[in-house]
């Protein structure tokens, strides 16, 4: 008999099977509700994730398919998915799609955050809220960013892969975190990471025990106003300046005293001469909002000495100080303060992404930090522990500093592009003043144009074109504030062309020859 030849076939490698997309038949959107479509979609998906309807490993429909199924814009679905990815509920796999995060296995269904019922109609209030004046109404972070909107980071340049990796690690270890009522002062590792970062980047002298984590800078300002001033106390406010601070001062009974802002910041001579008994000064010394000037070192020392002699509090809002383009920032007032009069506040949301809603206060001593913590805990408790843990690792791992360095280059390029576009399409009509730092610039208008009128018309057409008057207690110059940070070059060009079309619609009497030769003059 001949030998039999036996052929052994090699086993083919098993291919990883991609699970089918699940059907989100439970999603129902109503177009006539006050709540935006994006907010409705986010709420329903989040409830399904926390309630167990969507389970770890489930594969969601593509953003394109879901948008078609629901009859909404794809960008709306993208914003919602990005938000849920940031929060660690979803994870993306290249070439495979979007999945429910495996980290949700560690979450108890009993920890699902209940969505509060609709609030009853507001009958009567004891204090004026002033929110419409301060913020123009609430704007959801899930809404599409509109042309020239200010203080908006370029979310598309955020390192989502890094954040997602850290978020997955945090969610895997959630059982090691304290998921009950945590310290209202904030997650200790985050406070430690912030203290180390601020010492290096802003010359701030503080320890973790001096830091209070807040739900953004607005809450920080309101806490400071609540604890530091009494009814009728005079408070120096920059003119023009941040409406959120003015609103907070007024809500807690303070008297807002408008102090002119010049090329070198707040006019201290005017402030001391007109309001010598002030109890508090609110300043944005490193990048004045909205004009962009910097309080000189001499003026900083003078302000600190005056505050020490008078027992005056200083709220230092270090607005946009991270993004300085042409020079190193001056030391923070807090780092120069030897009398313990400065309360320093900052925001992670503006640097990273708005939906993070994390800010912080640096208090002069532990006793004041304790008082602020008690005031915060009375109405709020702790900020989201998982978000704090992810942010702590992001900062401690050096990702925060790297992101700031990268975005400084991006934002400088975006500002240069906006200045160039305005010069090309609106010569003589709109004169931008390039900012030394930050995420917006001020542009002065031709005398034939009216900033208030343009602002109202732009709002009706979907643009955010704030006039300088919006930030002023008294008469302001004929200028608008233009955000550039949250947009690509293509989006900036689209916005400028929309602005050009708007001006052409309402100001047809300005001849082309005048547009080319007219010189727009800013005060001073």
Order of alpha helices (4+ residues) and beta strands (2+ residues): alpha-alpha-alpha-beta-beta-alpha-alpha-alpha-beta-alpha-beta-alpha-beta-beta-alpha-beta-alpha-beta-alpha-beta-beta-alpha-alpha-alpha-beta-beta-alpha-beta-beta-alpha-alpha
